Amino acid sequence: MANSSAPRPDAPVDLAALRHEYAAAGLAESDLTAEPISLFRRWFDEAREAGIVEPNAMVVATASADTGPSVRTVLLKGIGPDGFRFFTNQASRKGRELAAEPACSLLFPWHSLERQVRVEGRATPLSRADVEAYFAVRPRGSQLGAWASHQSEVVAGREALQAAYDDAEARFAGQDVPVPDEWGGYLVRPETVEFWQGRPSRLHDRLVYQRAGDGWVTHRLAP
């Protein structure tokens, strides 16, 4: 006899009952480094060691006066004292919005570690030399894809996208693939970096770095 108490596959999920008690770790003021990039590197290394798939995946939020905020996931491709780097089609929606309003936000959601890092700053285009250096080490398929896809534009269908890829493959057969004119990258210089660590009873640790002149000040936020 079937178990009448078992939930039906089509039963609605009780979202209000979904919860997880965070208790993996804590974050104290004594854990902070002099500046946020060093702590970010430490957390990023721990995310890699924990086996998180694509630990460099980050949500990028931009805004437009016409359409409001928008978000998408991209991959972090560089981190240094000056900030966070990523590459994309600059004619895309995110590229157009960053050109009009360079203020943006990044989010690294490392759920399995009960952590997230939130960055607020301003994006500036990378130099052509930096863009060319990174584009040269991309897989050839990704290079061809950058020519085939005019990101964020409407396409007739999958077949049209594949045809554009095939055209690019034929065009650059037997030669290096150059960087498309509309393809580039950004450096996000952080003004605020928040490290969030889940804690029991929703008393999470939120420690924030804020830029102050040439240095940083830190404070704790209520969860």
N, C-alpha and C positions, 0 to 999 in steps of 0.2 A: 504494500500500500504506500502511495506517495506521502511524503511528510507534508501535511497541510500547513505547517507553520513556516515552511521554507519560503523565501520570497520568490515571487514569480519573476521570470526574466524581464517581463515588460513592466514590472512594478516601478513607480516613480521613486527616484532616490530622495531620501530625506536629507537635503543639504544641511539643514540646521543641526543634524546629528553627526555630521562629519567633522571630526576633530582629531588632533594629534597633540599629545603632550610633549613639548620640547624639553629634552633633558640631556642632550649629548655633550654640551660644553658650556662654558661661560666666557665672558670677555670683560676684563677688569682694566682700569686705567693703567695699571702696572704693565699690561700687555702692549700698550701703545709704543710705537716708535716715534722718532723725532718728526717724521713727515709721513704722509699716508702711502706713498708708493712702496716703501719697504714693507709695510704691513700687508699691502695688497699682494705683493710678490709672495709673501709667506703663505697667505691664504690661498692664493692661486696654486702654489706648489702642493699644498695639502689637498686641494680639490683634484689635482692630477693624480696624486698618489692614492686617493680614495677611489679612483676609477670612474669619476664622473665623465660621461660622454660629452665631448666638446666643452671643456670647462671655460674656454674662451668665448663661448656664445654669450652675447649681451644684447639686451633690449635697448634700442636707441629711440628716444622720444624727441620729436621735433614739433614745431607749431607754425601755423600759418594764420594770418589775419583773416583770410578768406574761408578756410575750411576747418580751422581749429587744430587741436593736437592730433598727432598720429604716431604710432609706434610700430616697430618691426624688429626682428632679430637679425643681427649681423655678427660677424666674427672679429674679435679683437686680433690684430695682427702686429701689434707692437706696443711696448710699454717702456717708458723711461722717465727720467726726472722731469721732463717737460710735459708728460701726459700720456694719453691713450690714443692709439692709431688704428684706423680702419680704412678699407678701400671699397669703392662702389662706383656706380655710374652716376656722375654728377648731374646728369640731365633727368635723373629719377625724381620722384616726389621728394624724397629726403634731401637730395642734392639741391633742388629748387628752394625748399624751405630753409635749408641752412644758408643758402646764398642771401636770402632775404632777412633771416633772423638766425644768427649763429649760436644763440643760446640753446643748449640742449641738455638732455639728461641720459645717463647710461645706467643700466641695472644688470648686475650679475646674479642670477638666481640659483644658488647652489643648494637646492632643497634637501638633498640627502644628508648634507652636513648641517642642516638647520641654520643656514647662513645666507645672507645676501649683502652685496655691496652696492651702494647707490652713489653715483657721481653726478654733480652738476657743474657745468662749465660752458666754455665757448669753443666752437669748432672753427679752425682755420684750414684752408686748403694746403695740402702738402706740395712741396716743390715737384716739378716735372721729373727731376733726377730721382727723387725718392719713389715716385710712382713707377718710373721705368725700372728701377732696381727691383721693386717687389713684383711687378708684372712679369719680369724675366724668369722668376723662379716658380711661377704658377704652372700647374699642369697644362699641357698644350690644349687639352679639351676645354679647360676653363678659359684659356686665352681666346679660343675660337668662339666660345659661348659669349664672351664680352662683345664680340663683333656682331653676333647673331641676334642678341637680345637688347633692344632699346628699352631698358627697364622702365616699368610703370606705364608704357604705352599699350593701347589696346591692340591685340593681335587677332587675326581671323580664326586661328585655331592652332592645335598642336602641329598640324601638318605644315603650316606656314612658318612656324618657328624652326622646325626641323629643316625645311627647305633653306632658310636663311643660314642655318649652321652648315649645311652641305655646301652652300655657295662660298662661305668663308673658308671652309676646308679646302675647296678647289682653288680659291684665290691665292691662298698662302702655301700651297703645296710646295714642299722642297725648300722652304725658307722660314726664317724666324717670323713669329707673329708680332707685329708692332702693337703699340698701345693705341686703342681707339681715342680719338680726340675728346670724347665725352667721358672717358673713364679716368678716375683720379682717386684721391684719398684725403683724409682729414686727420688733424691732430686736435684732440679735445683736451684743452688745458683746464684742469680741475680748479674750481673755486671752493667746492664743498665735497667732501667724501665721507659717507656714512657707512660704518661697519655695524651690521645687525646680526646678533646671535640669539637664536631662540632659547628661552628659559621657561621653567615650569610656571604654571598659573598665569601665563601670558605676561609675566614680568620680564620681558625681553631686554637684552642689553643693546643699547643704541649709542654708540660712541662716534662723535662727529669731529672731523677736522675742518676748520674754516681758514681760508687763506687770510693772512694779516701782514700786508707789506711783502717782505721777502721771506716770511716764515709762516707758521701755522699756529693757531690756537685750537684747543680741544674742549669739548664739553659733552655731557651726557644728556640725552633726551628721554623724557618719559615715554614708555611704550604705549 
